Amino acid sequence: MASPRLETYCCPNRDAATQLVLSFQPKVFCGVCIGSASISLLLTILQLLPKKGQSPRKMPKASSSSTILLLISICDILGGLGMIFRSSVWLGFPGFIANISVVNGTDVWPSTFCVGSAMWIQLLYSAGFWWLFCYAVDSYLVVRRSAGLSTIVLYHMMTWGLAVMLCVEGIALLYYPSLSSCENGLEHAIPHYITTYVPLLLVLVANPILFRRTVSAVASLLKGRQGIYTENERRLGTEIQMRFFKIMLVFVICWSSNIINETLLFYLEMQPDINEMPLKNIRSAALITWIIMGVLNPMQGFLFTLAFYGWTGWRVDLKWRKREIPWESMSSSTAGENAYPSPVNYQSNIHDSKKISTTDSQQTDEAISMLSEGNTSSDERLTRSSPIYQGW
């Protein structure tokens, strides 16, 4: 799982609260992490693979939303691989891991592995948090018609730049002046925990606000498309709202235990002796949430694919399919239209106005379909309610 306690454990003079959770049934905990991460990894890949009898998932031309969803899944997959590798080494080579606790030891590889694996996991999940925030921003911009594929470059710069900067800054403050002699105390570790949980708290606070604004904008678009708000459009708006709700529900389920655990451990760190009897219930709650984190954190990847696309099925189609090149279809249709140019008459202005209206409606349909991508029923209703389907 992803916790700043993993980096803190790399210090030989680690605090008592970190020692408490990481020394509690380490074999059971590593086994839980491996099992949960492996199941999530396999199911996530299964969800993303093309299925028999289904058309391949297409990337929207005017939005980076689906690209962001794919990048979130990739971050979860790579983070899960890091958990599996780290926990496997901890289980398979206990003597190697025991050297981390040796002060002024000559073997630097145990500490290097500890820091490297912890940073790998933390960096990828932090990047996933930033990508999830970018998805909420992009969804709102898509409805406002202010986003496109060009914005993905800005999202990459913001996501990877902030994730790397915060991770490196937190690690540098934690391991000052050196890894073998980390300074102890809450005032030294707090900046590291802040840089770790800033993107998580940002998603918890900002994403619901952005999703709520996006849903309101979608309702306005659906009402203004034809001047009426039909039952199909109302259901489509509800499904988009439900999709956002599922995304936030998965996020809260997978990461609320981290916030509770850190709160309990910080409370224990502020006590003179964490082994006192009055603190027994606090210690038990901290250990329980620690195991829960090992189960829920890796499952985020699979649960997110359910929230994004729903259950896609078991029947995987690994056959290569030739995809239509967009500009070929455009050139053929353009050639067909230019083969017999229509004469100019008095109805040209009417046709131009209809074309503008149709184009505007197409843009609205594309924006809404980007938000409801992966939902077949929504796409069918959207197509049937569009002016093109009705022969406008």
C-alpha positions in Angstrom: 0.0 0.0 0.0 1.0 3.6 -0.3 1.9 5.4 3.0 4.6 7.9 3.9 5.4 5.4 6.8 7.3 3.4 4.2 9.8 6.1 3.7 10.0 6.8 7.4 10.8 3.1 8.0 14.0 3.5 6.0 15.5 5.6 8.8 17.4 3.5 11.4 16.2 5.9 14.1 12.5 5.7 13.1 9.8 6.8 15.4 7.9 4.4 17.7 4.6 4.7 15.9 6.2 3.7 12.6 8.0 0.8 14.3 4.7 -0.3 15.8 2.8 -0.7 12.5 5.6 -2.1 10.4 6.7 -4.6 13.0 3.1 -5.9 13.4 2.8 -9.3 11.6 5.0 -8.2 8.7 4.6 -11.6 6.9 0.8 -11.4 7.1 0.9 -7.7 6.0 3.2 -8.4 3.0 1.0 -11.3 2.0 -2.1 -9.2 2.1 -0.4 -6.5 0.0 0.8 -9.1 -2.6 -2.7 -10.7 -2.8 -4.6 -7.5 -3.1 -2.2 -5.9 -5.6 -2.1 -9.1 -7.7 -5.9 -9.4 -7.9 -6.3 -5.7 -8.7 -3.5 -5.9 -11.3 -5.0 -8.8 -13.2 -8.6 -7.5 -13.1 -7.5 -4.0 -14.2 -5.7 -5.4 -17.2 -8.7 -7.6 -18.0 -10.9 -4.6 -17.9 -8.8 -2.6 -20.3 -8.3 -5.3 -22.9 -10.7 -5.3 -25.9 -13.6 -7.8 -25.7 -15.1 -10.0 -28.2 -18.3 -8.7 -29.8 -17.5 -5.1 -28.7 -16.1 -2.3 -30.8 -12.7 -1.0 -29.6 -12.8 1.9 -27.3 -12.2 5.1 -29.3 -10.3 8.1 -28.1 -12.3 11.4 -28.4 -10.9 13.8 -30.9 -11.6 17.0 -29.1 -10.8 16.0 -25.5 -8.1 14.4 -23.4 -10.5 12.9 -20.8 -10.3 9.3 -22.0 -6.5 9.6 -22.2 -6.4 10.8 -18.6 -8.6 7.8 -17.5 -6.1 5.5 -19.2 -3.1 7.2 -17.5 -4.8 6.8 -14.1 -5.1 3.1 -14.7 -1.5 2.9 -15.8 -0.3 4.7 -12.6 -2.4 2.2 -10.6 -0.9 -0.8 -12.5 2.7 0.4 -12.0 2.1 1.3 -8.4 0.6 -2.2 -7.8 3.7 -3.8 -9.4 5.9 -1.8 -7.0 3.9 -3.1 -4.1 4.2 -6.7 -5.3 8.0 -6.3 -5.8 8.6 -4.6 -2.5 6.4 -7.1 -0.5 8.0 -10.1 -2.3 11.5 -9.0 -1.3 10.4 -8.4 2.3 9.0 -11.9 2.4 11.7 -13.7 0.5 14.8 -12.0 2.0 14.1 -11.1 5.7 17.8 -10.9 6.5 18.3 -8.4 3.7 15.5 -6.2 5.1 16.8 -6.5 8.7 20.0 -4.6 7.7 17.9 -1.4 7.3 17.7 -1.1 11.0 21.5 -1.3 11.4 22.9 2.2 12.3 26.1 3.1 10.5 26.0 -0.2 8.5 28.4 -0.8 5.6 25.8 -2.4 3.3 23.9 0.4 1.5 21.7 -1.8 -0.7 19.0 -2.5 1.9 18.5 1.2 2.5 18.7 1.9 -1.2 16.0 -0.7 -1.9 13.8 0.7 0.9 14.0 4.2 -0.3 13.7 3.4 -4.0 10.7 1.1 -3.6 8.9 3.5 -1.3 9.5 6.4 -3.6 8.3 4.4 -6.6 5.0 3.5 -5.0 4.5 7.0 -3.5 5.3 8.8 -6.7 3.0 6.8 -8.9 0.0 7.0 -6.6 0.6 10.8 -6.1 0.7 11.1 -9.9 -2.6 9.2 -10.0 -4.1 11.7 -7.6 -3.0 14.6 -9.8 -4.3 12.9 -12.9 -7.7 12.4 -11.1 -7.7 16.1 -10.3 -6.9 16.9 -14.0 -9.8 14.6 -15.0 -12.2 16.7 -13.0 -10.8 19.9 -14.5 -10.9 18.5 -18.0 -14.5 17.3 -17.7 -15.5 20.8 -16.7 -13.5 22.3 -19.6 -14.9 19.8 -22.1 -18.5 20.9 -21.3 -17.4 24.5 -21.5 -15.7 23.6 -24.8 -12.4 25.0 -23.6 -10.4 21.7 -23.7 -8.8 19.7 -26.4 -6.0 17.3 -27.0 -3.5 20.1 -26.7 -4.3 20.5 -23.0 -2.9 17.0 -22.3 0.6 18.5 -22.6 -0.2 21.0 -19.8 -1.7 18.2 -17.7 1.5 16.1 -18.2 3.6 19.1 -17.1 1.5 19.8 -14.0 1.0 16.1 -12.9 4.5 14.8 -13.3 6.2 18.1 -12.3 4.2 18.5 -9.1 4.4 14.8 -8.2 8.2 14.7 -8.6 8.8 18.0 -6.9 6.7 17.2 -3.9 8.1 13.7 -3.6 11.7 14.8 -3.8 11.2 17.7 -1.5 9.5 15.5 1.2 12.2 12.9 0.9 15.0 15.5 1.2 13.5 17.0 4.3 12.9 13.5 5.9 16.4 12.2 5.3 18.3 15.3 6.2 21.2 15.4 6.9 21.7 11.8 5.6 19.8 8.5 5.4 21.9 6.9 8.1 21.3 9.7 10.6 17.8 11.0 9.9 16.7 13.7 12.4 13.9 12.4 14.6 10.8 14.4 15.7 7.4 15.4 14.4 8.5 18.8 13.3 11.0 17.1 10.9 8.6 14.5 9.5 5.5 16.7 9.1 6.7 18.4 5.9 7.1 15.0 4.4 3.6 13.9 5.3 2.2 17.2 4.0 3.8 16.8 0.6 2.5 13.3 0.4 -1.2 14.0 1.4 -1.6 17.4 -0.4 -2.8 15.8 -3.7 -5.0 13.3 -1.9 -6.7 16.1 0.0 -7.0 18.2 -3.1 -9.0 15.4 -4.8 -11.2 15.0 -1.8 -12.0 18.7 -1.7 -11.8 20.1 -5.2 -13.1 17.2 -7.3 -16.6 17.1 -5.8 -16.9 20.8 -6.5 -15.7 20.5 -10.1 -17.9 17.4 -10.7 -21.0 19.3 -9.4 -20.3 22.3 -11.7 -19.8 19.9 -14.6 -23.2 18.2 -14.0 -24.9 21.6 -13.8 -23.3 22.6 -17.1 -24.3 19.3 -18.7 -27.9 19.9 -17.7 -27.8 23.4 -19.3 -26.3 21.9 -22.5 -29.0 19.2 -22.7 -31.8 21.8 -22.2 -30.3 24.2 -24.8 -29.6 21.6 -27.5 -33.2 21.4 -28.7 -35.0 23.7 -26.3 -36.6 20.8 -24.4 -35.4 18.5 -21.6 -36.7 15.0 -22.4 -36.7 11.9 -20.3 -33.7 10.4 -22.2 -31.7 13.6 -21.6 -32.6 13.6 -18.0 -31.5 10.0 -17.7 -28.2 10.8 -19.5 -27.5 13.6 -17.1 -28.3 11.3 -14.1 -25.9 8.7 -15.5 -23.1 11.2 -15.9 -23.7 12.4 -12.3 -23.7 8.8 -11.1 -20.4 8.2 -12.9 -18.8 11.1 -11.0 -20.3 9.8 -7.8 -18.8 6.3 -8.3 -15.4 7.8 -8.9 -15.4 9.7 -5.7 -16.9 6.8 -3.8 -14.1 4.5 -4.9 -11.5 7.2 -3.9 -13.0 7.7 -0.5 -13.2 3.9 0.2 -9.6 3.3 -0.9 -8.0 6.2 0.9 -10.1 7.2 3.9 -8.3 4.5 6.0 -5.0 6.2 5.3 -6.2 9.5 6.8 -7.6 7.7 9.8 -4.4 5.7 10.3 -2.1 8.7 10.0 -4.3 10.6 12.5 -4.1 7.8 15.0 -0.3 7.4 14.6 0.3 11.1 15.0 -1.7 11.0 18.2 0.4 8.1 19.4 3.6 9.9 18.5 2.7 12.9 20.7 2.4 10.6 23.7 5.4 10.1 26.0 5.0 6.3 25.9 2.8 4.7 23.2 2.8 1.3 25.1 0.7 2.6 28.0 -2.5 0.7 28.8 -4.9 3.6 28.2 -3.6 3.8 24.6 -4.4 0.1 23.9 -7.6 0.9 21.9 -5.7 3.5 19.8 -3.0 1.1 19.0 -5.5 -1.6 18.0 -7.3 0.8 15.8 -4.1 1.9 14.2 -3.1 -1.7 13.5 -6.5 -2.6 12.1 -6.5 0.4 9.7 -2.9 -0.4 8.7 -4.1 -3.9 7.4 -7.1 -2.3 5.8 -4.8 0.0 3.9 -2.9 -3.0 2.6 -6.2 -4.4 1.1 -7.9 -1.2 -0.2 -5.0 0.9 -1.6 -4.0 -1.6 -4.3 -7.6 -2.3 -5.2 -8.1 1.3 -6.4 -7.0 0.4 -9.9 -9.7 -2.3 -10.5 -12.4 -0.3 -8.7 -11.6 2.8 -10.8 -12.1 0.8 -14.1 -15.5 -0.3 -12.8 -16.4 3.3 -12.1 -15.0 4.5 -15.5 -16.3 1.8 -17.8 -18.4 -0.6 -15.8 -17.8 -4.4 -16.0 -16.5 -5.1 -19.5 -16.7 -8.9 -19.3 -14.4 -11.9 -19.5 -14.2 -12.6 -23.2 -11.0 -11.0 -24.3 -10.3 -10.4 -28.0 -6.6 -10.4 -28.7 -6.9 -10.4 -32.5 -5.4 -7.4 -34.3 -8.0 -5.3 -36.1 -7.5 -2.8 -38.8 -8.8 0.6 -37.7 -10.2 3.1 -40.0 -7.9 6.1 -40.5 -9.9 9.2 -39.8 -8.6 11.3 -42.7 -9.5 8.5 -45.2 -13.1 8.7 -44.3 -13.0 12.4 -44.2 -11.4 12.6 -47.7 -13.8 10.1 -49.2 -16.8 12.0 -47.8 -15.4 15.3 -48.9 -14.8 13.9 -52.4 -18.4 12.7 -52.5 -19.7 16.1 -51.5 -17.5 18.0 -54.0 -18.3 15.7 -56.9 -21.6 17.4 -57.7 -21.6 20.9 -56.2 -25.1 22.2 -55.5 -26.2 25.3 -57.2 -26.6 28.5 -55.3 -30.2 29.5 -54.7 -32.3 31.5 -52.4 -32.3 28.8 -49.7 -28.5 28.9 -49.1 -28.8 31.1 -46.1 -31.3 28.6 -44.5 -29.0 25.7 -45.2 -26.1 27.6 -43.7 -27.9 28.4 -40.6 -29.0 24.7 -40.3 -25.4 23.6 -40.8 -24.3 25.9 -38.0 -27.0 24.6 -35.7 -26.1 21.0 -36.6 -22.4 21.7 -36.0 -23.2 23.2 -32.6 -25.3 20.3 -31.7 -22.6 17.9 -32.8 -20.1 19.6 -30.5 -22.6 19.3 -27.7 -23.1 15.6 -28.4 -19.4 15.0 -28.5 -18.8 16.8 -25.2 -21.5 14.8 -23.5 -20.4 11.5 -25.0 -16.9 12.1 -23.7 -18.3 12.2 -20.2 -20.4 9.1 -20.7 -17.8 7.1 -22.5 -18.0 3.4 -21.8 -21.7 3.5 -21.3 -23.4 1.9 -24.3 -27.0 2.8 -23.3 -26.0 6.4 -22.9 -24.3 6.5 -26.3 -27.4 5.0 -28.0 -29.8 7.4 -26.4 -27.5 10.3 -27.2 -27.4 9.2 -30.8 -31.1 8.8 -31.2 -31.8 12.2 -29.6 -29.3 14.0 -31.7 -30.5 16.1 -34.7 -28.5 14.0 -37.1 -30.3 10.9 -36.1 -33.6 12.6 -36.5 -32.8 13.8 -40.0 -32.5 17.4 -39.1 
